Amino acid sequence: MNELPKDPIMLMSMVNMKLRDQFESLEELCSTLDVNQEELEKTLQSVGFEYFPELNQFR
């Protein structure tokens, strides 16, 4: 996760901001930023966040 924060809470905040402002889906974000989607979701799930595609955000 190159330019993304290591702290899971900061990571969730930045990912949600990017999803809201720049990307139509988590897949697009991960592809564009060259981020492993499974690893990203696993990191955020470890602190209780889940991705909701219909909202295009983690909660």
All heavy atoms as a GROMACS GRO file, in nm:
protein
  488
    1MET      N    1   0.085  -0.118   0.000
    1MET     CA    2   0.000   0.000   0.000
    1MET      C    3   0.089   0.124   0.000
    1MET      O    4   0.116   0.183   0.103
    1MET     CB    5  -0.094  -0.003   0.119
    1MET     CG    6  -0.206  -0.104   0.106
    1MET     SD    7  -0.321  -0.099   0.242
    1MET     CE    8  -0.278  -0.250   0.323
    2ASN      N    9   0.132   0.157  -0.113
    2ASN     CA   10   0.233   0.260  -0.134
    2ASN      C   11   0.207   0.392  -0.062
    2ASN      O   12   0.273   0.423   0.035
    2ASN     CB   13   0.248   0.286  -0.284
    2ASN     CG   14   0.274   0.160  -0.360
    2ASN    OD1   15   0.323   0.064  -0.304
    2ASN    ND2   16   0.242   0.158  -0.486
    3GLU      N   17   0.115   0.470  -0.109
    3GLU     CA   18   0.095   0.604  -0.056
    3GLU      C   19  -0.012   0.611   0.052
    3GLU      O   20  -0.044   0.717   0.100
    3GLU     CB   21   0.057   0.699  -0.170
    3GLU     CG   22  -0.074   0.662  -0.236
    3GLU     CD   23  -0.108   0.748  -0.355
    3GLU    OE1   24  -0.038   0.738  -0.455
    3GLU    OE2   25  -0.204   0.825  -0.344
    4LEU      N   26  -0.064   0.497   0.092
    4LEU     CA   27  -0.171   0.495   0.191
    4LEU      C   28  -0.114   0.479   0.331
    4LEU      O   29  -0.012   0.414   0.351
    4LEU     CB   30  -0.268   0.382   0.160
    4LEU     CG   31  -0.340   0.391   0.025
    4LEU    CD1   32  -0.429   0.270   0.002
    4LEU    CD2   33  -0.421   0.518   0.014
    5PRO      N   34  -0.181   0.538   0.431
    5PRO     CA   35  -0.133   0.529   0.570
    5PRO      C   36  -0.132   0.385   0.621
    5PRO      O   37  -0.210   0.301   0.577
    5PRO     CB   38  -0.236   0.611   0.649
    5PRO     CG   39  -0.314   0.688   0.550
    5PRO     CD   40  -0.303   0.617   0.419
    6LYS      N   41  -0.044   0.358   0.712
    6LYS     CA   42  -0.035   0.226   0.775
    6LYS      C   43  -0.139   0.210   0.887
    6LYS      O   44  -0.189   0.101   0.909
    6LYS     CB   45   0.105   0.202   0.833
    6LYS     CG   46   0.215   0.213   0.732
    6LYS     CD   47   0.217   0.096   0.637
    6LYS     CE   48   0.339   0.105   0.547
    6LYS     NZ   49   0.308   0.081   0.407
    7ASP      N   50  -0.168   0.319   0.957
    7ASP     CA   51  -0.266   0.314   1.065
    7ASP      C   52  -0.404   0.285   1.006
    7ASP      O   53  -0.450   0.356   0.916
    7ASP     CB   54  -0.268   0.449   1.138
    7ASP     CG   55  -0.373   0.453   1.246
    7ASP    OD1   56  -0.345   0.405   1.357
    7ASP    OD2   57  -0.485   0.504   1.218
    8PRO      N   58  -0.472   0.179   1.053
    8PRO     CA   59  -0.600   0.138   0.994
    8PRO      C   60  -0.709   0.246   0.998
    8PRO      O   61  -0.788   0.256   0.904
    8PRO     CB   62  -0.642   0.016   1.076
    8PRO     CG   63  -0.519  -0.033   1.141
    8PRO     CD   64  -0.429   0.086   1.157
    9ILE      N   65  -0.714   0.327   1.102
    9ILE     CA   66  -0.816   0.431   1.112
    9ILE      C   67  -0.789   0.541   1.009
    9ILE      O   68  -0.880   0.587   0.938
    9ILE     CB   69  -0.823   0.490   1.254
    9ILE    CG1   70  -0.848   0.380   1.358
    9ILE    CG2   71  -0.929   0.600   1.262
    9ILE    CD1   72  -0.975   0.300   1.339
   10MET      N   73  -0.664   0.582   0.999
   10MET     CA   74  -0.626   0.681   0.898
   10MET      C   75  -0.645   0.624   0.758
   10MET      O   76  -0.687   0.695   0.666
   10MET     CB   77  -0.481   0.726   0.918
   10MET     CG   78  -0.458   0.802   1.046
   10MET     SD   79  -0.554   0.953   1.059
   10MET     CE   80  -0.483   1.048   0.927
   11LEU      N   81  -0.613   0.497   0.741
   11LEU     CA   82  -0.631   0.430   0.613
   11LEU      C   83  -0.777   0.433   0.571
   11LEU      O   84  -0.810   0.468   0.457
   11LEU     CB   85  -0.581   0.285   0.624
   11LEU     CG   86  -0.602   0.197   0.502
   11LEU    CD1   87  -0.524   0.252   0.381
   11LEU    CD2   88  -0.559   0.054   0.533
   12MET      N   89  -0.867   0.399   0.661
   12MET     CA   90  -1.010   0.400   0.630
   12MET      C   91  -1.055   0.540   0.590
   12MET      O   92  -1.127   0.558   0.492
   12MET     CB   93  -1.091   0.351   0.751
   12MET     CG   94  -1.240   0.334   0.725
   12MET     SD   95  -1.344   0.483   0.743
   12MET     CE   96  -1.311   0.532   0.909
   13SER      N   97  -1.011   0.640   0.662
   13SER     CA   98  -1.048   0.777   0.633
   13SER      C   99  -1.000   0.819   0.494
   13SER      O  100  -1.076   0.875   0.414
   13SER     CB  101  -0.989   0.869   0.740
   13SER     OG  102  -1.023   1.002   0.713
   14MET      N  103  -0.877   0.789   0.462
   14MET     CA  104  -0.822   0.827   0.332
   14MET      C  105  -0.888   0.749   0.219
   14MET      O  106  -0.922   0.808   0.115
   14MET     CB  107  -0.671   0.807   0.328
   14MET     CG  108  -0.612   0.844   0.192
   14MET     SD  109  -0.434   0.837   0.191
   14MET     CE  110  -0.399   1.005   0.237
   15VAL      N  111  -0.909   0.621   0.238
   15VAL     CA  112  -0.973   0.539   0.135
   15VAL      C  113  -1.114   0.589   0.110
   15VAL      O  114  -1.155   0.605  -0.006
   15VAL     CB  115  -0.971   0.389   0.173
   15VAL    CG1  116  -1.064   0.308   0.085
   15VAL    CG2  117  -0.829   0.334   0.165
   16ASN      N  118  -1.190   0.616   0.215
   16ASN     CA  119  -1.326   0.667   0.196
   16ASN      C  120  -1.327   0.802   0.125
   16ASN      O  121  -1.413   0.828   0.041
   16ASN     CB  122  -1.402   0.674   0.328
   16ASN     CG  123  -1.466   0.543   0.364
   16ASN    OD1  124  -1.478   0.452   0.284
   16ASN    ND2  125  -1.510   0.532   0.488
   17MET      N  126  -1.231   0.887   0.158
   17MET     CA  127  -1.221   1.016   0.091
   17MET      C  128  -1.194   0.996  -0.059
   17MET      O  129  -1.257   1.058  -0.144
   17MET     CB  130  -1.111   1.102   0.152
   17MET     CG  131  -1.095   1.236   0.085
   17MET     SD  132  -0.945   1.324   0.135
   17MET     CE  133  -0.818   1.220   0.066
   18LYS      N  134  -1.100   0.907  -0.090
   18LYS     CA  135  -1.068   0.880  -0.230
   18LYS      C  136  -1.186   0.816  -0.302
   18LYS      O  137  -1.213   0.849  -0.418
   18LYS     CB  138  -0.943   0.793  -0.241
   18LYS     CG  139  -0.816   0.868  -0.206
   18LYS     CD  140  -0.694   0.781  -0.226
   18LYS     CE  141  -0.567   0.856  -0.200
   18LYS     NZ  142  -0.536   0.958  -0.300
   19LEU      N  143  -1.258   0.727  -0.235
   19LEU     CA  144  -1.376   0.666  -0.296
   19LEU      C  145  -1.483   0.771  -0.323
   19LEU      O  146  -1.549   0.770  -0.427
   19LEU     CB  147  -1.431   0.555  -0.206
   19LEU     CG  148  -1.348   0.428  -0.200
   19LEU    CD1  149  -1.400   0.335  -0.091
   19LEU    CD2  150  -1.345   0.356  -0.334
   20ARG      N  151  -1.500   0.862  -0.232
   20ARG     CA  152  -1.600   0.967  -0.248
   20ARG      C  153  -1.562   1.066  -0.359
   20ARG      O  154  -1.645   1.104  -0.441
   20ARG     CB  155  -1.616   1.042  -0.115
   20ARG     CG  156  -1.723   1.154  -0.120
   20ARG     CD  157  -1.720   1.241   0.004
   20ARG     NE  158  -1.597   1.321   0.004
   20ARG     CZ  159  -1.516   1.336   0.108
   20ARG    NH1  160  -1.544   1.278   0.222
   20ARG    NH2  161  -1.407   1.408   0.100
   21ASP      N  162  -1.435   1.106  -0.363
   21ASP     CA  163  -1.393   1.214  -0.450
   21ASP      C  164  -1.335   1.173  -0.585
   21ASP      O  165  -1.339   1.252  -0.680
   21ASP     CB  166  -1.288   1.301  -0.380
   21ASP     CG  167  -1.342   1.371  -0.256
   21ASP    OD1  168  -1.465   1.381  -0.241
   21ASP    OD2  169  -1.259   1.414  -0.173
   22GLN      N  170  -1.280   1.051  -0.593
   22GLN     CA  171  -1.203   1.016  -0.714
   22GLN      C  172  -1.244   0.886  -0.782
   22GLN      O  173  -1.221   0.874  -0.903
   22GLN     CB  174  -1.054   1.005  -0.680
   22GLN     CG  175  -0.993   1.134  -0.633
   22GLN     CD  176  -0.849   1.115  -0.591
   22GLN    OE1  177  -0.817   1.027  -0.512
   22GLN    NE2  178  -0.761   1.197  -0.647
   23PHE      N  179  -1.295   0.790  -0.708
   23PHE     CA  180  -1.313   0.657  -0.766
   23PHE      C  181  -1.456   0.608  -0.754
   23PHE      O  182  -1.521   0.628  -0.651
   23PHE     CB  183  -1.219   0.557  -0.698
   23PHE     CG  184  -1.073   0.593  -0.718
   23PHE    CD1  185  -1.001   0.654  -0.618
   23PHE    CD2  186  -1.011   0.567  -0.838
   23PHE    CE1  187  -0.868   0.688  -0.635
   23PHE    CE2  188  -0.877   0.602  -0.858
   23PHE     CZ  189  -0.806   0.662  -0.756
   24GLU      N  190  -1.503   0.541  -0.857
   24GLU     CA  191  -1.640   0.488  -0.862
   24GLU      C  192  -1.655   0.356  -0.786
   24GLU      O  193  -1.765   0.315  -0.755
   24GLU     CB  194  -1.682   0.467  -1.007
   24GLU     CG  195  -1.668   0.592  -1.090
   24GLU     CD  196  -1.801   0.650  -1.129
   24GLU    OE1  197  -1.901   0.578  -1.125
   24GLU    OE2  198  -1.802   0.770  -1.163
   25SER      N  199  -1.542   0.290  -0.758
   25SER     CA  200  -1.548   0.160  -0.689
   25SER      C  201  -1.416   0.131  -0.619
   25SER      O  202  -1.312   0.191  -0.652
   25SER     CB  203  -1.577   0.048  -0.790
   25SER     OG  204  -1.465   0.030  -0.875
   26LEU      N  205  -1.421   0.037  -0.528
   26LEU     CA  206  -1.300  -0.007  -0.459
   26LEU      C  207  -1.205  -0.073  -0.558
   26LEU      O  208  -1.084  -0.054  -0.550
   26LEU     CB  209  -1.336  -0.104  -0.346
   26LEU     CG  210  -1.220  -0.154  -0.261
   26LEU    CD1  211  -1.145  -0.038  -0.195
   26LEU    CD2  212  -1.269  -0.252  -0.156
   27GLU      N  213  -1.259  -0.146  -0.653
   27GLU     CA  214  -1.176  -0.212  -0.755
   27GLU      C  215  -1.096  -0.108  -0.836
   27GLU      O  216  -0.978  -0.126  -0.862
   27GLU     CB  217  -1.262  -0.296  -0.849
   27GLU     CG  218  -1.328  -0.414  -0.784
   27GLU     CD  219  -1.456  -0.380  -0.705
   27GLU    OE1  220  -1.514  -0.269  -0.723
   27GLU    OE2  221  -1.498  -0.464  -0.623
   28GLU      N  222  -1.164   0.000  -0.873
   28GLU     CA  223  -1.097   0.106  -0.950
   28GLU      C  224  -0.987   0.171  -0.867
   28GLU      O  225  -0.876   0.195  -0.917
   28GLU     CB  226  -1.199   0.211  -0.995
   28GLU     CG  227  -1.139   0.322  -1.079
   28GLU     CD  228  -1.236   0.432  -1.113
   28GLU    OE1  229  -1.356   0.424  -1.077
   28GLU    OE2  230  -1.192   0.529  -1.175
   29LEU      N  231  -1.015   0.201  -0.741
   29LEU     CA  232  -0.916   0.260  -0.652
   29LEU      C  233  -0.794   0.169  -0.643
   29LEU      O  234  -0.681   0.214  -0.661
   29LEU     CB  235  -0.976   0.283  -0.513
   29LEU     CG  236  -0.881   0.340  -0.408
   29LEU    CD1  237  -0.955   0.436  -0.316
   29LEU    CD2  238  -0.816   0.231  -0.325
   30CYS      N  239  -0.816   0.043  -0.616
   30CYS     CA  240  -0.705  -0.052  -0.597
   30CYS      C  241  -0.624  -0.068  -0.725
   30CYS      O  242  -0.500  -0.071  -0.721
   30CYS     CB  243  -0.758  -0.186  -0.548
   30CYS     SG  244  -0.819  -0.179  -0.379
   31SER      N  245  -0.691  -0.076  -0.837
   31SER     CA  246  -0.622  -0.090  -0.965
   31SER      C  247  -0.538   0.033  -0.996
   31SER      O  248  -0.421   0.022  -1.032
   31SER     CB  249  -0.726  -0.113  -1.076
   31SER     OG  250  -0.665  -0.114  -1.201
   32THR      N  251  -0.595   0.150  -0.979
   32THR     CA  252  -0.525   0.275  -1.010
   32THR      C  253  -0.406   0.298  -0.917
   32THR      O  254  -0.300   0.341  -0.962
   32THR     CB  255  -0.622   0.394  -1.000
   32THR    OG1  256  -0.730   0.371  -1.092
   32THR    CG2  257  -0.554   0.525  -1.033
   33LEU      N  258  -0.424   0.269  -0.789
   33LEU     CA  259  -0.318   0.294  -0.691
   33LEU      C  260  -0.225   0.174  -0.673
   33LEU      O  261  -0.134   0.179  -0.590
   33LEU     CB  262  -0.380   0.332  -0.555
   33LEU     CG  263  -0.465   0.458  -0.553
   33LEU    CD1  264  -0.518   0.483  -0.412
   33LEU    CD2  265  -0.388   0.578  -0.604
   34ASP      N  266  -0.250   0.067  -0.750
   34ASP     CA  267  -0.171  -0.056  -0.741
   34ASP      C  268  -0.167  -0.109  -0.597
   34ASP      O  269  -0.061  -0.130  -0.539
   34ASP     CB  270  -0.030  -0.032  -0.794
   34ASP     CG  271   0.044  -0.163  -0.818
   34ASP    OD1  272  -0.022  -0.264  -0.847
   34ASP    OD2  273   0.169  -0.163  -0.806
   35VAL      N  274  -0.288  -0.125  -0.542
   35VAL     CA  275  -0.306  -0.174  -0.405
   35VAL      C  276  -0.373  -0.310  -0.412
   35VAL      O  277  -0.466  -0.331  -0.491
   35VAL     CB  278  -0.394  -0.075  -0.324
   35VAL    CG1  279  -0.431  -0.131  -0.189
   35VAL    CG2  280  -0.322   0.058  -0.308
   36ASN      N  281  -0.329  -0.403  -0.330
   36ASN     CA  282  -0.391  -0.535  -0.324
   36ASN      C  283  -0.525  -0.520  -0.250
   36ASN      O  284  -0.528  -0.490  -0.130
   36ASN     CB  285  -0.298  -0.631  -0.250
   36ASN     CG  286  -0.355  -0.771  -0.240
   36ASN    OD1  287  -0.465  -0.792  -0.190
   36ASN    ND2  288  -0.279  -0.866  -0.288
   37GLN      N  289  -0.634  -0.540  -0.322
   37GLN     CA  290  -0.767  -0.519  -0.265
   37GLN      C  291  -0.795  -0.611  -0.148
   37GLN      O  292  -0.849  -0.569  -0.046
   37GLN     CB  293  -0.875  -0.536  -0.371
   37GLN     CG  294  -1.014  -0.507  -0.318
   37GLN     CD  295  -1.120  -0.509  -0.426
   37GLN    OE1  296  -1.090  -0.495  -0.544
   37GLN    NE2  297  -1.244  -0.526  -0.385
   38GLU      N  298  -0.756  -0.736  -0.160
   38GLU     CA  299  -0.780  -0.833  -0.052
   38GLU      C  300  -0.706  -0.790   0.076
   38GLU      O  301  -0.762  -0.795   0.185
   38GLU     CB  302  -0.733  -0.972  -0.096
   38GLU     CG  303  -0.770  -1.082  -0.001
   38GLU     CD  304  -0.732  -1.219  -0.056
   38GLU    OE1  305  -0.764  -1.247  -0.173
   38GLU    OE2  306  -0.669  -1.296   0.020
   39GLU      N  307  -0.583  -0.746   0.060
   39GLU     CA  308  -0.503  -0.701   0.175
   39GLU      C  309  -0.564  -0.576   0.238
   39GLU      O  310  -0.572  -0.564   0.361
   39GLU     CB  311  -0.360  -0.672   0.129
   39GLU     CG  312  -0.266  -0.634   0.241
   39GLU     CD  313  -0.126  -0.606   0.190
   39GLU    OE1  314  -0.078  -0.678   0.102
   39GLU    OE2  315  -0.065  -0.509   0.241
   40LEU      N  316  -0.608  -0.483   0.154
   40LEU     CA  317  -0.672  -0.361   0.204
   40LEU      C  318  -0.797  -0.395   0.284
   40LEU      O  319  -0.816  -0.347   0.396
   40LEU     CB  320  -0.706  -0.269   0.086
   40LEU     CG  321  -0.785  -0.143   0.120
   40LEU    CD1  322  -0.706  -0.050   0.209
   40LEU    CD2  323  -0.828  -0.072  -0.008
   41GLU      N  324  -0.884  -0.478   0.227
   41GLU     CA  325  -1.008  -0.514   0.296
   41GLU      C  326  -0.978  -0.589   0.426
   41GLU      O  327  -1.042  -0.563   0.528
   41GLU     CB  328  -1.097  -0.599   0.205
   41GLU     CG  329  -1.157  -0.517   0.093
   41GLU     CD  330  -1.259  -0.593   0.013
   41GLU    OE1  331  -1.374  -0.604   0.060
   41GLU    OE2  332  -1.223  -0.642  -0.096
   42LYS      N  333  -0.880  -0.677   0.423
   42LYS     CA  334  -0.842  -0.753   0.542
   42LYS      C  335  -0.791  -0.660   0.653
   42LYS      O  336  -0.827  -0.675   0.769
   42LYS     CB  337  -0.734  -0.856   0.505
   42LYS     CG  338  -0.713  -0.965   0.605
   42LYS     CD  339  -0.604  -1.059   0.557
   42LYS     CE  340  -0.663  -1.192   0.523
   42LYS     NZ  341  -0.561  -1.292   0.488
   43THR      N  342  -0.710  -0.562   0.616
   43THR     CA  343  -0.658  -0.466   0.713
   43THR      C  344  -0.771  -0.388   0.778
   43THR      O  345  -0.775  -0.371   0.901
   43THR     CB  346  -0.560  -0.368   0.645
   43THR    OG1  347  -0.450  -0.442   0.593
   43THR    CG2  348  -0.510  -0.262   0.742
   44LEU      N  349  -0.866  -0.342   0.696
   44LEU     CA  350  -0.976  -0.264   0.751
   44LEU      C  351  -1.075  -0.351   0.828
   44LEU      O  352  -1.132  -0.307   0.928
   44LEU     CB  353  -1.044  -0.184   0.640
   44LEU     CG  354  -0.954  -0.074   0.581
   44LEU    CD1  355  -1.023  -0.003   0.466
   44LEU    CD2  356  -0.911   0.025   0.687
   45GLN      N  357  -1.094  -0.475   0.786
   45GLN     CA  358  -1.181  -0.566   0.861
   45GLN      C  359  -1.123  -0.598   0.998
   45GLN      O  360  -1.197  -0.619   1.093
   45GLN     CB  361  -1.202  -0.696   0.782
   45GLN     CG  362  -1.297  -0.679   0.666
   45GLN     CD  363  -1.306  -0.802   0.578
   45GLN    OE1  364  -1.224  -0.894   0.589
   45GLN    NE2  365  -1.403  -0.803   0.489
   46SER      N  366  -0.991  -0.595   1.009
   46SER     CA  367  -0.927  -0.627   1.138
   46SER      C  368  -0.962  -0.526   1.246
   46SER      O  369  -0.947  -0.555   1.365
   46SER     CB  370  -0.775  -0.637   1.122
   46SER     OG  371  -0.717  -0.509   1.106
   47VAL      N  372  -1.006  -0.408   1.207
   47VAL     CA  373  -1.048  -0.306   1.304
   47VAL      C  374  -1.197  -0.276   1.295
   47VAL      O  375  -1.245  -0.174   1.343
   47VAL     CB  376  -0.964  -0.177   1.294
   47VAL    CG1  377  -0.821  -0.202   1.339
   47VAL    CG2  378  -0.969  -0.117   1.156
   48GLY      N  379  -1.270  -0.367   1.229
   48GLY     CA  380  -1.416  -0.359   1.231
   48GLY      C  381  -1.484  -0.290   1.114
   48GLY      O  382  -1.605  -0.268   1.119
   49PHE      N  383  -1.409  -0.254   1.009
   49PHE     CA  384  -1.470  -0.188   0.895
   49PHE      C  385  -1.499  -0.286   0.783
   49PHE      O  386  -1.420  -0.375   0.756
   49PHE     CB  387  -1.381  -0.074   0.842
   49PHE     CG  388  -1.362   0.037   0.940
   49PHE    CD1  389  -1.239   0.058   0.999
   49PHE    CD2  390  -1.467   0.120   0.973
   49PHE    CE1  391  -1.220   0.160   1.090
   49PHE    CE2  392  -1.450   0.223   1.065
   49PHE     CZ  393  -1.326   0.243   1.124
   50GLU      N  394  -1.612  -0.265   0.716
   50GLU     CA  395  -1.653  -0.349   0.605
   50GLU      C  396  -1.686  -0.259   0.487
   50GLU      O  397  -1.741  -0.150   0.504
   50GLU     CB  398  -1.778  -0.429   0.645
   50GLU     CG  399  -1.829  -0.521   0.538
   50GLU     CD  400  -1.954  -0.597   0.582
   50GLU    OE1  401  -1.985  -0.600   0.702
   50GLU    OE2  402  -2.020  -0.652   0.492
   51TYR      N  403  -1.653  -0.306   0.367
   51TYR     CA  404  -1.682  -0.229   0.246
   51TYR      C  405  -1.824  -0.255   0.201
   51TYR      O  406  -1.868  -0.370   0.192
   51TYR     CB  407  -1.584  -0.266   0.134
   51TYR     CG  408  -1.612  -0.191   0.006
   51TYR    CD1  409  -1.595  -0.053  -0.002
   51TYR    CD2  410  -1.655  -0.258  -0.108
   51TYR    CE1  411  -1.620   0.017  -0.119
   51TYR    CE2  412  -1.680  -0.188  -0.226
   51TYR     CZ  413  -1.662  -0.052  -0.231
   51TYR     OH  414  -1.688   0.016  -0.347
   52PHE      N  415  -1.898  -0.148   0.173
   52PHE     CA  416  -2.035  -0.156   0.122
   52PHE      C  417  -2.035  -0.101  -0.020
   52PHE      O  418  -2.032   0.022  -0.038
   52PHE     CB  419  -2.131  -0.076   0.212
   52PHE     CG  420  -2.150  -0.138   0.346
   52PHE    CD1  421  -2.064  -0.105   0.451
   52PHE    CD2  422  -2.250  -0.230   0.369
   52PHE    CE1  423  -2.081  -0.163   0.577
   52PHE    CE2  424  -2.268  -0.287   0.493
   52PHE     CZ  425  -2.183  -0.255   0.597
   53PRO      N  426  -2.038  -0.190  -0.121
   53PRO     CA  427  -2.032  -0.144  -0.260
   53PRO      C  428  -2.145  -0.049  -0.298
   53PRO      O  429  -2.123   0.045  -0.375
   53PRO     CB  430  -2.040  -0.273  -0.342
   53PRO     CG  431  -2.024  -0.384  -0.247
   53PRO     CD  432  -2.046  -0.334  -0.109
   54GLU      N  433  -2.264  -0.071  -0.244
   54GLU     CA  434  -2.376   0.015  -0.279
   54GLU      C  435  -2.356   0.159  -0.228
   54GLU      O  436  -2.411   0.254  -0.284
   54GLU     CB  437  -2.508  -0.043  -0.228
   54GLU     CG  438  -2.521  -0.051  -0.077
   54GLU     CD  439  -2.456  -0.173  -0.012
   54GLU    OE1  440  -2.391  -0.254  -0.080
   54GLU    OE2  441  -2.470  -0.187   0.111
   55LEU      N  442  -2.276   0.175  -0.124
   55LEU     CA  443  -2.244   0.308  -0.071
   55LEU      C  444  -2.107   0.356  -0.118
   55LEU      O  445  -2.072   0.473  -0.100
   55LEU     CB  446  -2.244   0.305   0.083
   55LEU     CG  447  -2.375   0.264   0.149
   55LEU    CD1  448  -2.356   0.249   0.300
   55LEU    CD2  449  -2.485   0.363   0.118
   56ASN      N  450  -2.029   0.263  -0.172
   56ASN     CA  451  -1.890   0.288  -0.214
   56ASN      C  452  -1.810   0.347  -0.098
   56ASN      O  453  -1.740   0.447  -0.113
   56ASN     CB  454  -1.884   0.380  -0.336
   56ASN     CG  455  -1.747   0.379  -0.401
   56ASN    OD1  456  -1.678   0.277  -0.399
   56ASN    ND2  457  -1.708   0.491  -0.458
   57GLN      N  458  -1.821   0.280   0.018
   57GLN     CA  459  -1.744   0.325   0.134
   57GLN      C  460  -1.731   0.215   0.237
   57GLN      O  461  -1.805   0.117   0.236
   57GLN     CB  462  -1.804   0.450   0.198
   57GLN     CG  463  -1.938   0.430   0.262
   57GLN     CD  464  -1.990   0.556   0.328
   57GLN    OE1  465  -2.029   0.551   0.443
   57GLN    NE2  466  -1.992   0.667   0.258
   58PHE      N  467  -1.632   0.233   0.324
   58PHE     CA  468  -1.615   0.144   0.438
   58PHE      C  469  -1.690   0.203   0.556
   58PHE      O  470  -1.693   0.322   0.577
   58PHE     CB  471  -1.467   0.130   0.474
   58PHE     CG  472  -1.392   0.038   0.382
   58PHE    CD1  473  -1.333   0.087   0.266
   58PHE    CD2  474  -1.381  -0.097   0.411
   58PHE    CE1  475  -1.264   0.003   0.181
   58PHE    CE2  476  -1.312  -0.182   0.326
   58PHE     CZ  477  -1.253  -0.132   0.211
   59ARG      N  478  -1.752   0.116   0.631
   59ARG     CA  479  -1.821   0.156   0.754
   59ARG      C  480  -1.792   0.056   0.863
   59ARG      O  481  -1.767  -0.056   0.842
   59ARG     CB  482  -1.973   0.160   0.734
   59ARG     CG  483  -2.015   0.277   0.651
   59ARG     CD  484  -2.163   0.286   0.652
   59ARG     NE  485  -2.200   0.416   0.601
   59ARG     CZ  486  -2.322   0.462   0.607
   59ARG    NH1  487  -2.417   0.392   0.662
   59ARG    NH2  488  -2.352   0.579   0.559
   0.00000   0.00000   0.00000
